[in-house]
Amino acid sequence: MLFEHYGVLSARLGTAGVAPATTMLGVTRLAIPGQLVELEGTAVA
């Protein structure tokens, strides 16, 4: 989902003069079969 909206994210953050802090990890499986996980966080200073 990040790749789908990355252009918009980069444009908005670029206009604000900041770079996105993003980490993506690919895995072949999770600990519990069939489990789907999405984590999202926002840091506010």
Stockholm file with secondary structure:
# STOCKHOLM 1.0

chainA/1-45         MLFEHYGVLSARLGTAGVAPATTMLGVTRLAIPGQLVELEGTAVA
#=GR chainA/1-45 SS CHHHHHHHHHHHHHHTTCCCCCCCCCCSCCSSTTCCCCCCCCCCC
#=GC SS_cons        CHHHHHHHHHHHHHHTTCCCCCCCCCCSCCSSTTCCCCCCCCCCC
//
